[in-house]
């Protein structure tokens, strides 16, 4: 099997730590071969500071990974050295973060890897250096669109992999993502709601191999707006789209988000479409804080990401859990099984 590419993430955060820990558990956890796109010396410096055992080896191509993965963490070196300080984010490394993502995209587009896992970054730090997108999902989508000269309709999906209540996994697709709450209703339109539902359906079919997924469509306002008494968006925007698409897909709704994600409902539904970021992500992280995964649906490449941030506050203390990174790798393995 081809390897997985893992990006550097923010070099001042926990990315190197969780990647090293994951490589150290490769045999115990039966982890698919992967390589890190980073500065090798930086990785070694982090390992030394955190007292983590590691043996690294630089590679020139993803083809080199399989041969050395059992004995060394393969590192595809970035062009310049990175002297970052754990716990102290620095906008000067933004270009290196982007270079790492770009290299991973190119490997994926050329079919040299089976997927990308993006390590966590700080949107605030990226934007201080003029980063135009709201996150890695949006950036990767734009770059893929440029390469293929086609506009792919992506969707951000969050999934649990080991719910603490031992229930079925919760998979949510988001109509809007990293925007202020006051902007959500302005960004909602029949066109965007329809596109996100269709792409979510396709992702459940293509990635999760669910032939006829049952999808719950959540409303925006409390109690789905009470027929227009608590906001008009549910009645005027979401409901018409739901009625139109119900003729093509297996949908139920509108669902009030305060009761949608119960253990019983998760057994019934294959996934839920949510209107805004916290509506879908809060339940995911509540029932599976350590092992939930971020997935980008609708693209011709596979990309996952740990569902947490760079954790600058604990980056220098060797306290970070790598469970979400392992789950992100394992999910790609599951997606690409024949």
NUKOL-662847 format. One record per residue (C-alpha): residue in three letters; chain; x, y, z. Coordinates in Angstrom, 3 decimals, always signed. Example, Ala and Ser with C-alpha at 12.3 -4.5 7.8 and 13.67 -1.06 7.14 Angstrom:
<pts>
@aa: Ala; ch: A; px: +12.300; py: -4.500; pz: +7.800
@aa: Ser; ch: A; px: +13.670; py: -1.060; pz: +7.140
</pts>
This chain:
<pts>
@aa: Unk; ch: A; px: +0.000; py: +0.000; pz: +0.000
@aa: Unk; ch: A; px: +1.159; py: +3.532; pz: -0.755
@aa: Unk; ch: A; px: +2.064; py: +5.737; pz: +2.232
@aa: Unk; ch: A; px: +0.202; py: +8.615; pz: +3.850
@aa: Unk; ch: A; px: +1.685; py: +12.123; pz: +3.950
@aa: Unk; ch: A; px: +1.512; py: +14.021; pz: +7.232
@aa: Unk; ch: A; px: +2.027; py: +17.770; pz: +7.105
@aa: Unk; ch: A; px: +4.132; py: +19.760; pz: +9.540
@aa: Unk; ch: A; px: +1.317; py: +21.773; pz: +11.122
@aa: Unk; ch: A; px: +2.363; py: +24.731; pz: +13.250
@aa: Unk; ch: A; px: +5.986; py: +24.082; pz: +14.251
@aa: Unk; ch: A; px: +5.443; py: +25.739; pz: +17.634
@aa: Unk; ch: A; px: +2.636; py: +23.345; pz: +18.537
@aa: Unk; ch: A; px: +2.268; py: +19.646; pz: +19.266
@aa: Unk; ch: A; px: +2.469; py: +18.297; pz: +15.699
@aa: Unk; ch: A; px: +5.979; py: +16.845; pz: +15.876
@aa: Unk; ch: A; px: +5.255; py: +15.366; pz: +19.298
@aa: Unk; ch: A; px: +2.107; py: +13.516; pz: +18.248
@aa: Unk; ch: A; px: +3.728; py: +12.355; pz: +14.994
@aa: Unk; ch: A; px: +6.739; py: +10.940; pz: +16.843
@aa: Unk; ch: A; px: +4.475; py: +9.207; pz: +19.352
@aa: Unk; ch: A; px: +2.437; py: +7.733; pz: +16.514
@aa: Unk; ch: A; px: +5.522; py: +6.406; pz: +14.734
@aa: Unk; ch: A; px: +6.700; py: +4.868; pz: +18.025
@aa: Unk; ch: A; px: +3.373; py: +3.000; pz: +18.226
@aa: Unk; ch: A; px: +3.419; py: +1.880; pz: +14.575
@aa: Unk; ch: A; px: +3.782; py: -1.832; pz: +15.365
@aa: Unk; ch: A; px: +1.497; py: -1.974; pz: +18.376
@aa: Unk; ch: A; px: -1.264; py: -0.061; pz: +16.572
@aa: Unk; ch: A; px: -0.580; py: -1.637; pz: +13.154
@aa: Unk; ch: A; px: -0.301; py: +1.743; pz: +11.490
@aa: Unk; ch: A; px: -0.033; py: +2.197; pz: +7.741
@aa: Unk; ch: A; px: +3.361; py: +3.585; pz: +6.604
@aa: Unk; ch: A; px: +3.474; py: +7.369; pz: +6.614
@aa: Unk; ch: A; px: +6.019; py: +10.141; pz: +6.249
@aa: Unk; ch: A; px: +6.261; py: +13.618; pz: +7.699
@aa: Unk; ch: A; px: +6.794; py: +16.716; pz: +5.547
@aa: Unk; ch: A; px: +8.883; py: +18.839; pz: +7.881
@aa: Unk; ch: A; px: +12.399; py: +19.939; pz: +8.781
@aa: Unk; ch: A; px: +14.239; py: +16.836; pz: +10.012
@aa: Unk; ch: A; px: +16.460; py: +18.751; pz: +12.423
@aa: Unk; ch: A; px: +13.427; py: +20.418; pz: +13.966
@aa: Unk; ch: A; px: +11.847; py: +17.017; pz: +14.571
@aa: Unk; ch: A; px: +15.022; py: +15.787; pz: +16.232
@aa: Unk; ch: A; px: +15.194; py: +18.934; pz: +18.376
@aa: Unk; ch: A; px: +11.608; py: +18.418; pz: +19.549
@aa: Unk; ch: A; px: +12.311; py: +14.769; pz: +20.345
@aa: Unk; ch: A; px: +15.351; py: +15.750; pz: +22.386
@aa: Unk; ch: A; px: +13.494; py: +18.494; pz: +24.271
@aa: Unk; ch: A; px: +10.555; py: +16.224; pz: +25.097
@aa: Unk; ch: A; px: +12.776; py: +13.176; pz: +25.729
@aa: Unk; ch: A; px: +11.111; py: +11.083; pz: +23.043
@aa: Unk; ch: A; px: +12.920; py: +8.221; pz: +21.338
@aa: Unk; ch: A; px: +13.090; py: +8.608; pz: +17.568
@aa: Unk; ch: A; px: +15.193; py: +7.631; pz: +14.582
@aa: Unk; ch: A; px: +14.616; py: +9.671; pz: +11.429
@aa: Unk; ch: A; px: +15.721; py: +9.353; pz: +7.845
@aa: Unk; ch: A; px: +15.157; py: +11.782; pz: +4.989
@aa: Unk; ch: A; px: +13.447; py: +10.609; pz: +1.834
@aa: Unk; ch: A; px: +13.429; py: +11.943; pz: -1.711
@aa: Unk; ch: A; px: +10.148; py: +10.372; pz: -2.724
@aa: Unk; ch: A; px: +7.108; py: +8.687; pz: -1.166
@aa: Unk; ch: A; px: +8.387; py: +5.528; pz: -2.843
@aa: Unk; ch: A; px: +11.213; py: +5.419; pz: -0.253
@aa: Unk; ch: A; px: +8.855; py: +5.140; pz: +2.721
@aa: Unk; ch: A; px: +7.978; py: +1.447; pz: +2.720
@aa: Unk; ch: A; px: +11.599; py: +0.339; pz: +2.862
@aa: Unk; ch: A; px: +12.587; py: +2.434; pz: +5.880
@aa: Unk; ch: A; px: +9.353; py: +2.951; pz: +7.855
@aa: Unk; ch: A; px: +9.877; py: +0.058; pz: +10.263
@aa: Unk; ch: A; px: +13.230; py: +1.412; pz: +11.462
@aa: Unk; ch: A; px: +13.047; py: +5.165; pz: +10.872
@aa: Unk; ch: A; px: +10.478; py: +7.939; pz: +10.766
@aa: Unk; ch: A; px: +10.655; py: +9.070; pz: +7.116
@aa: Unk; ch: A; px: +10.933; py: +12.844; pz: +6.729
@aa: Unk; ch: A; px: +10.572; py: +14.727; pz: +3.473
@aa: Unk; ch: A; px: +12.659; py: +17.792; pz: +4.198
@aa: Unk; ch: A; px: +11.383; py: +21.312; pz: +3.666
@aa: Unk; ch: A; px: +13.648; py: +23.758; pz: +1.898
@aa: Unk; ch: A; px: +14.866; py: +25.715; pz: +4.899
@aa: Unk; ch: A; px: +15.714; py: +25.003; pz: +8.534
@aa: Unk; ch: A; px: +13.061; py: +25.856; pz: +11.103
@aa: Unk; ch: A; px: +14.195; py: +27.060; pz: +14.508
@aa: Unk; ch: A; px: +10.798; py: +27.235; pz: +16.163
@aa: Unk; ch: A; px: +10.189; py: +27.392; pz: +19.910
@aa: Unk; ch: A; px: +7.545; py: +25.094; pz: +21.339
@aa: Unk; ch: A; px: +4.667; py: +27.036; pz: +22.841
@aa: Unk; ch: A; px: +5.617; py: +30.318; pz: +21.159
@aa: Unk; ch: A; px: +3.794; py: +30.666; pz: +17.820
@aa: Unk; ch: A; px: +5.586; py: +32.733; pz: +15.221
@aa: Unk; ch: A; px: +4.048; py: +34.092; pz: +11.978
@aa: Unk; ch: A; px: +7.467; py: +33.860; pz: +10.308
@aa: Unk; ch: A; px: +6.919; py: +30.121; pz: +9.809
@aa: Unk; ch: A; px: +3.647; py: +30.467; pz: +7.896
@aa: Unk; ch: A; px: +5.345; py: +29.988; pz: +4.528
@aa: Unk; ch: A; px: +6.864; py: +26.721; pz: +5.743
@aa: Unk; ch: A; px: +3.447; py: +25.523; pz: +6.940
@aa: Unk; ch: A; px: +1.982; py: +26.281; pz: +3.512
@aa: Unk; ch: A; px: +4.913; py: +24.633; pz: +1.698
@aa: Unk; ch: A; px: +4.282; py: +21.455; pz: +3.679
@aa: Unk; ch: A; px: +0.604; py: +21.455; pz: +2.691
@aa: Unk; ch: A; px: +1.410; py: +22.199; pz: -0.973
@aa: Unk; ch: A; px: +3.865; py: +19.308; pz: -1.181
@aa: Unk; ch: A; px: +1.307; py: +16.934; pz: +0.317
@aa: Unk; ch: A; px: -1.342; py: +18.083; pz: -2.180
@aa: Unk; ch: A; px: +1.038; py: +17.487; pz: -5.094
@aa: Unk; ch: A; px: +1.910; py: +13.993; pz: -3.872
@aa: Unk; ch: A; px: -1.818; py: +13.214; pz: -3.577
@aa: Unk; ch: A; px: -2.705; py: +14.628; pz: -6.988
@aa: Unk; ch: A; px: +0.072; py: +12.553; pz: -8.572
@aa: Unk; ch: A; px: -1.311; py: +9.450; pz: -6.824
@aa: Unk; ch: A; px: +1.981; py: +8.861; pz: -4.976
@aa: Unk; ch: A; px: +0.176; py: +8.600; pz: -1.624
@aa: Unk; ch: A; px: -3.221; py: +7.311; pz: -0.494
@aa: Unk; ch: A; px: -4.099; py: +10.415; pz: +1.464
@aa: Unk; ch: A; px: -3.066; py: +13.453; pz: +3.482
@aa: Unk; ch: A; px: -3.281; py: +14.033; pz: +7.217
@aa: Unk; ch: A; px: -2.875; py: +17.719; pz: +8.016
@aa: Unk; ch: A; px: -1.427; py: +18.428; pz: +11.426
@aa: Unk; ch: A; px: -3.118; py: +21.261; pz: +13.372
@aa: Unk; ch: A; px: -2.407; py: +24.926; pz: +12.702
@aa: Unk; ch: A; px: -3.461; py: +28.249; pz: +14.192
@aa: Unk; ch: A; px: -5.774; py: +30.201; pz: +11.889
@aa: Unk; ch: A; px: -4.872; py: +33.365; pz: +13.773
@aa: Unk; ch: A; px: -1.164; py: +32.928; pz: +13.037
@aa: Unk; ch: A; px: -1.821; py: +32.112; pz: +9.373
@aa: Unk; ch: A; px: -4.006; py: +35.169; pz: +8.914
@aa: Unk; ch: A; px: -1.388; py: +37.448; pz: +10.439
@aa: Unk; ch: A; px: +0.717; py: +36.652; pz: +7.386
@aa: Unk; ch: A; px: -2.059; py: +37.322; pz: +4.907
@aa: Unk; ch: A; px: -3.529; py: +33.818; pz: +4.654
@aa: Unk; ch: A; px: -6.774; py: +34.441; pz: +2.741
@aa: Unk; ch: A; px: -8.705; py: +31.275; pz: +3.584
@aa: Unk; ch: A; px: -10.610; py: +30.472; pz: +6.770
@aa: Unk; ch: A; px: -8.764; py: +27.208; pz: +7.319
@aa: Unk; ch: A; px: -6.809; py: +24.319; pz: +5.806
@aa: Unk; ch: A; px: -9.979; py: +22.790; pz: +4.339
@aa: Unk; ch: A; px: -10.684; py: +25.892; pz: +2.278
@aa: Unk; ch: A; px: -7.028; py: +26.287; pz: +1.265
@aa: Unk; ch: A; px: -6.665; py: +22.682; pz: +0.103
@aa: Unk; ch: A; px: -9.896; py: +22.939; pz: -1.867
@aa: Unk; ch: A; px: -8.713; py: +26.077; pz: -3.675
@aa: Unk; ch: A; px: -5.356; py: +24.504; pz: -4.540
@aa: Unk; ch: A; px: -6.980; py: +21.318; pz: -5.820
@aa: Unk; ch: A; px: -9.376; py: +23.414; pz: -7.905
@aa: Unk; ch: A; px: -6.413; py: +25.212; pz: -9.494
@aa: Unk; ch: A; px: -4.554; py: +21.992; pz: -10.269
@aa: Unk; ch: A; px: -7.550; py: +20.230; pz: -11.830
@aa: Unk; ch: A; px: -8.949; py: +23.443; pz: -13.343
@aa: Unk; ch: A; px: -12.304; py: +22.464; pz: -11.951
@aa: Unk; ch: A; px: -14.393; py: +23.740; pz: -9.062
@aa: Unk; ch: A; px: -14.942; py: +20.881; pz: -6.631
@aa: Unk; ch: A; px: -17.768; py: +21.249; pz: -4.135
@aa: Unk; ch: A; px: -16.232; py: +20.266; pz: -0.829
@aa: Unk; ch: A; px: -17.746; py: +19.786; pz: +2.583
@aa: Unk; ch: A; px: -16.149; py: +19.718; pz: +6.022
@aa: Unk; ch: A; px: -17.129; py: +16.514; pz: +7.801
@aa: Unk; ch: A; px: -16.458; py: +15.611; pz: +11.431
@aa: Unk; ch: A; px: -16.666; py: +12.038; pz: +12.628
@aa: Unk; ch: A; px: -16.244; py: +10.222; pz: +15.884
@aa: Unk; ch: A; px: -14.290; py: +6.954; pz: +15.766
@aa: Unk; ch: A; px: -14.750; py: +5.679; pz: +19.334
@aa: Unk; ch: A; px: -17.749; py: +7.289; pz: +21.079
@aa: Unk; ch: A; px: -17.497; py: +7.233; pz: +24.870
@aa: Unk; ch: A; px: -21.107; py: +6.068; pz: +25.171
@aa: Unk; ch: A; px: -20.308; py: +3.009; pz: +22.972
@aa: Unk; ch: A; px: -22.932; py: +4.151; pz: +20.487
@aa: Unk; ch: A; px: -22.725; py: +4.384; pz: +16.709
@aa: Unk; ch: A; px: -20.296; py: +6.867; pz: +15.220
@aa: Unk; ch: A; px: -21.600; py: +10.382; pz: +14.689
@aa: Unk; ch: A; px: -20.810; py: +11.876; pz: +11.287
@aa: Unk; ch: A; px: -21.772; py: +15.496; pz: +10.639
@aa: Unk; ch: A; px: -21.407; py: +17.608; pz: +7.509
@aa: Unk; ch: A; px: -21.228; py: +21.370; pz: +7.927
@aa: Unk; ch: A; px: -22.977; py: +23.840; pz: +5.639
@aa: Unk; ch: A; px: -20.969; py: +26.783; pz: +6.999
@aa: Unk; ch: A; px: -17.626; py: +26.489; pz: +8.767
@aa: Unk; ch: A; px: -15.262; py: +29.078; pz: +10.208
@aa: Unk; ch: A; px: -17.360; py: +32.223; pz: +10.162
@aa: Unk; ch: A; px: -18.833; py: +34.385; pz: +12.959
@aa: Unk; ch: A; px: -22.242; py: +33.308; pz: +14.257
@aa: Unk; ch: A; px: -23.734; py: +36.642; pz: +13.161
@aa: Unk; ch: A; px: -22.743; py: +35.813; pz: +9.561
@aa: Unk; ch: A; px: -24.266; py: +32.323; pz: +9.429
@aa: Unk; ch: A; px: -27.782; py: +33.246; pz: +8.330
@aa: Unk; ch: A; px: -26.344; py: +35.659; pz: +5.747
@aa: Unk; ch: A; px: -24.199; py: +32.912; pz: +4.227
@aa: Unk; ch: A; px: -27.004; py: +30.357; pz: +4.035
@aa: Unk; ch: A; px: -28.704; py: +30.056; pz: +0.660
@aa: Unk; ch: A; px: -30.740; py: +27.368; pz: -1.052
@aa: Unk; ch: A; px: -27.841; py: +26.764; pz: -3.438
@aa: Unk; ch: A; px: -25.187; py: +26.247; pz: -0.758
@aa: Unk; ch: A; px: -27.464; py: +24.108; pz: +1.441
@aa: Unk; ch: A; px: -28.326; py: +21.910; pz: -1.531
@aa: Unk; ch: A; px: -24.695; py: +21.566; pz: -2.583
@aa: Unk; ch: A; px: -23.536; py: +20.588; pz: +0.895
@aa: Unk; ch: A; px: -26.273; py: +17.955; pz: +1.308
@aa: Unk; ch: A; px: -25.438; py: +16.416; pz: -2.077
@aa: Unk; ch: A; px: -21.699; py: +16.364; pz: -1.360
@aa: Unk; ch: A; px: -22.267; py: +14.883; pz: +2.093
@aa: Unk; ch: A; px: -24.391; py: +12.118; pz: +0.563
@aa: Unk; ch: A; px: -21.684; py: +11.402; pz: -2.025
@aa: Unk; ch: A; px: -19.020; py: +11.298; pz: +0.708
@aa: Unk; ch: A; px: -20.973; py: +8.752; pz: +2.753
@aa: Unk; ch: A; px: -21.297; py: +6.610; pz: -0.377
@aa: Unk; ch: A; px: -17.760; py: +7.005; pz: -1.719
@aa: Unk; ch: A; px: -15.691; py: +7.141; pz: +1.476
@aa: Unk; ch: A; px: -17.753; py: +5.210; pz: +4.025
@aa: Unk; ch: A; px: -19.160; py: +2.811; pz: +1.383
@aa: Unk; ch: A; px: -22.760; py: +3.269; pz: +2.596
@aa: Unk; ch: A; px: -24.975; py: +2.464; pz: -0.394
@aa: Unk; ch: A; px: -28.137; py: +4.329; pz: +0.623
@aa: Unk; ch: A; px: -27.289; py: +6.550; pz: +3.579
@aa: Unk; ch: A; px: -30.074; py: +7.988; pz: +5.712
@aa: Unk; ch: A; px: -29.220; py: +11.615; pz: +6.445
@aa: Unk; ch: A; px: -30.836; py: +13.827; pz: +9.063
@aa: Unk; ch: A; px: -31.111; py: +17.495; pz: +8.080
@aa: Unk; ch: A; px: -30.882; py: +19.845; pz: +11.057
@aa: Unk; ch: A; px: -32.605; py: +23.179; pz: +11.214
@aa: Unk; ch: A; px: -30.846; py: +26.428; pz: +12.056
@aa: Unk; ch: A; px: -32.994; py: +28.015; pz: +14.742
@aa: Unk; ch: A; px: -34.258; py: +26.551; pz: +18.035
@aa: Unk; ch: A; px: -36.963; py: +23.952; pz: +17.289
@aa: Unk; ch: A; px: -36.372; py: +24.550; pz: +13.554
@aa: Unk; ch: A; px: -37.863; py: +28.005; pz: +13.847
@aa: Unk; ch: A; px: -41.326; py: +26.947; pz: +15.082
@aa: Unk; ch: A; px: -42.810; py: +27.464; pz: +11.592
@aa: Unk; ch: A; px: -41.287; py: +30.929; pz: +11.268
@aa: Unk; ch: A; px: -41.996; py: +32.139; pz: +14.797
@aa: Unk; ch: A; px: -38.300; py: +31.879; pz: +15.834
@aa: Unk; ch: A; px: -36.490; py: +32.954; pz: +12.689
@aa: Unk; ch: A; px: -37.471; py: +32.429; pz: +9.066
@aa: Unk; ch: A; px: -34.418; py: +30.602; pz: +7.667
@aa: Unk; ch: A; px: -35.712; py: +27.090; pz: +8.365
@aa: Unk; ch: A; px: -39.040; py: +27.699; pz: +6.631
@aa: Unk; ch: A; px: -37.772; py: +29.816; pz: +3.733
@aa: Unk; ch: A; px: -34.353; py: +28.267; pz: +2.963
@aa: Unk; ch: A; px: -33.753; py: +24.846; pz: +4.483
@aa: Unk; ch: A; px: -37.190; py: +23.244; pz: +4.213
@aa: Unk; ch: A; px: -37.642; py: +23.925; pz: +0.457
@aa: Unk; ch: A; px: -34.224; py: +22.362; pz: -0.265
@aa: Unk; ch: A; px: -35.058; py: +19.388; pz: +1.938
@aa: Unk; ch: A; px: -38.360; py: +18.802; pz: +0.103
@aa: Unk; ch: A; px: -36.661; py: +19.043; pz: -3.299
@aa: Unk; ch: A; px: -33.774; py: +16.682; pz: -2.474
@aa: Unk; ch: A; px: -35.960; py: +14.193; pz: -0.615
@aa: Unk; ch: A; px: -37.051; py: +12.934; pz: -4.046
@aa: Unk; ch: A; px: -33.437; py: +11.991; pz: -4.828
@aa: Unk; ch: A; px: -31.893; py: +11.037; pz: -1.488
@aa: Unk; ch: A; px: -32.843; py: +9.291; pz: +1.733
@aa: Unk; ch: A; px: -33.412; py: +12.309; pz: +3.992
@aa: Unk; ch: A; px: -35.345; py: +13.040; pz: +7.167
@aa: Unk; ch: A; px: -35.989; py: +16.438; pz: +8.720
@aa: Unk; ch: A; px: -36.031; py: +19.054; pz: +9.647
@aa: Unk; ch: A; px: -34.484; py: +17.921; pz: +12.923
@aa: Unk; ch: A; px: -34.089; py: +20.126; pz: +15.967
@aa: Unk; ch: A; px: -30.378; py: +19.972; pz: +16.815
@aa: Unk; ch: A; px: -31.024; py: +19.810; pz: +20.557
@aa: Unk; ch: A; px: -32.340; py: +16.243; pz: +20.199
@aa: Unk; ch: A; px: -30.795; py: +15.069; pz: +16.924
@aa: Unk; ch: A; px: -27.610; py: +13.392; pz: +18.108
@aa: Unk; ch: A; px: -28.848; py: +10.945; pz: +20.732
@aa: Unk; ch: A; px: -27.473; py: +7.416; pz: +20.931
@aa: Unk; ch: A; px: -30.742; py: +6.101; pz: +19.493
@aa: Unk; ch: A; px: -30.723; py: +8.560; pz: +16.582
@aa: Unk; ch: A; px: -27.108; py: +7.754; pz: +15.753
@aa: Unk; ch: A; px: -28.114; py: +4.128; pz: +15.385
@aa: Unk; ch: A; px: -30.833; py: +5.152; pz: +12.941
@aa: Unk; ch: A; px: -29.045; py: +7.813; pz: +10.855
@aa: Unk; ch: A; px: -25.836; py: +7.427; pz: +8.846
@aa: Unk; ch: A; px: -25.046; py: +11.115; pz: +9.184
@aa: Unk; ch: A; px: -26.391; py: +14.587; pz: +9.864
@aa: Unk; ch: A; px: -26.095; py: +17.867; pz: +7.977
@aa: Unk; ch: A; px: -25.658; py: +20.824; pz: +10.341
@aa: Unk; ch: A; px: -25.976; py: +24.487; pz: +9.468
@aa: Unk; ch: A; px: -23.027; py: +25.906; pz: +11.392
@aa: Unk; ch: A; px: -19.727; py: +24.949; pz: +13.011
@aa: Unk; ch: A; px: -20.607; py: +24.453; pz: +16.673
@aa: Unk; ch: A; px: -23.972; py: +22.851; pz: +15.953
@aa: Unk; ch: A; px: -22.156; py: +19.796; pz: +14.587
@aa: Unk; ch: A; px: -18.779; py: +19.884; pz: +16.279
@aa: Unk; ch: A; px: -19.932; py: +20.229; pz: +19.898
@aa: Unk; ch: A; px: -21.717; py: +16.850; pz: +19.918
@aa: Unk; ch: A; px: -18.815; py: +15.181; pz: +18.089
@aa: Unk; ch: A; px: -16.235; py: +16.398; pz: +20.582
@aa: Unk; ch: A; px: -18.508; py: +15.778; pz: +23.551
@aa: Unk; ch: A; px: -18.898; py: +12.071; pz: +22.851
@aa: Unk; ch: A; px: -15.405; py: +11.458; pz: +21.413
@aa: Unk; ch: A; px: -13.003; py: +14.190; pz: +22.465
@aa: Unk; ch: A; px: -9.761; py: +12.278; pz: +21.884
@aa: Unk; ch: A; px: -10.435; py: +10.286; pz: +18.731
@aa: Unk; ch: A; px: -12.653; py: +12.397; pz: +16.492
@aa: Unk; ch: A; px: -11.460; py: +13.258; pz: +12.985
@aa: Unk; ch: A; px: -11.934; py: +16.084; pz: +10.467
@aa: Unk; ch: A; px: -12.506; py: +14.883; pz: +6.875
@aa: Unk; ch: A; px: -12.761; py: +16.889; pz: +3.665
@aa: Unk; ch: A; px: -15.454; py: +15.414; pz: +1.436
@aa: Unk; ch: A; px: -16.024; py: +16.119; pz: -2.243
@aa: Unk; ch: A; px: -12.401; py: +16.281; pz: -3.401
@aa: Unk; ch: A; px: -10.551; py: +13.874; pz: -5.730
@aa: Unk; ch: A; px: -7.960; py: +13.359; pz: -2.965
@aa: Unk; ch: A; px: -8.439; py: +12.115; pz: +0.588
@aa: Unk; ch: A; px: -7.624; py: +14.457; pz: +3.448
@aa: Unk; ch: A; px: -8.182; py: +13.997; pz: +7.161
@aa: Unk; ch: A; px: -6.985; py: +15.915; pz: +10.185
@aa: Unk; ch: A; px: -6.910; py: +15.491; pz: +13.964
@aa: Unk; ch: A; px: -9.921; py: +17.267; pz: +15.394
@aa: Unk; ch: A; px: -7.959; py: +19.583; pz: +17.688
@aa: Unk; ch: A; px: -5.689; py: +22.590; pz: +17.530
@aa: Unk; ch: A; px: -1.913; py: +23.093; pz: +17.894
@aa: Unk; ch: A; px: -2.202; py: +23.251; pz: +21.713
@aa: Unk; ch: A; px: +0.552; py: +25.816; pz: +22.258
@aa: Unk; ch: A; px: -0.151; py: +25.812; pz: +25.997
@aa: Unk; ch: A; px: +1.083; py: +22.221; pz: +26.438
@aa: Unk; ch: A; px: +3.501; py: +21.996; pz: +23.506
@aa: Unk; ch: A; px: +6.663; py: +21.999; pz: +25.623
@aa: Unk; ch: A; px: +5.507; py: +19.523; pz: +28.295
@aa: Unk; ch: A; px: +5.136; py: +16.161; pz: +26.511
@aa: Unk; ch: A; px: +1.451; py: +15.978; pz: +27.464
@aa: Unk; ch: A; px: -0.249; py: +15.769; pz: +24.067
@aa: Unk; ch: A; px: -2.445; py: +12.829; pz: +23.127
@aa: Unk; ch: A; px: -1.844; py: +11.387; pz: +19.660
@aa: Unk; ch: A; px: -5.108; py: +9.407; pz: +19.559
@aa: Unk; ch: A; px: -6.818; py: +11.726; pz: +17.075
@aa: Unk; ch: A; px: -3.809; py: +11.562; pz: +14.746
@aa: Unk; ch: A; px: -3.877; py: +7.762; pz: +14.835
@aa: Unk; ch: A; px: -7.634; py: +7.856; pz: +14.173
@aa: Unk; ch: A; px: -7.010; py: +10.180; pz: +11.198
@aa: Unk; ch: A; px: -4.502; py: +7.736; pz: +9.719
@aa: Unk; ch: A; px: -6.720; py: +4.717; pz: +10.381
@aa: Unk; ch: A; px: -9.682; py: +6.413; pz: +8.700
@aa: Unk; ch: A; px: -7.681; py: +6.885; pz: +5.496
@aa: Unk; ch: A; px: -6.750; py: +3.193; pz: +5.653
@aa: Unk; ch: A; px: -10.452; py: +2.304; pz: +5.942
@aa: Unk; ch: A; px: -11.427; py: +4.629; pz: +3.109
@aa: Unk; ch: A; px: -8.870; py: +3.073; pz: +0.750
@aa: Unk; ch: A; px: -9.475; py: -0.588; pz: +1.521
@aa: Unk; ch: A; px: -10.523; py: -2.542; pz: -1.553
</pts>
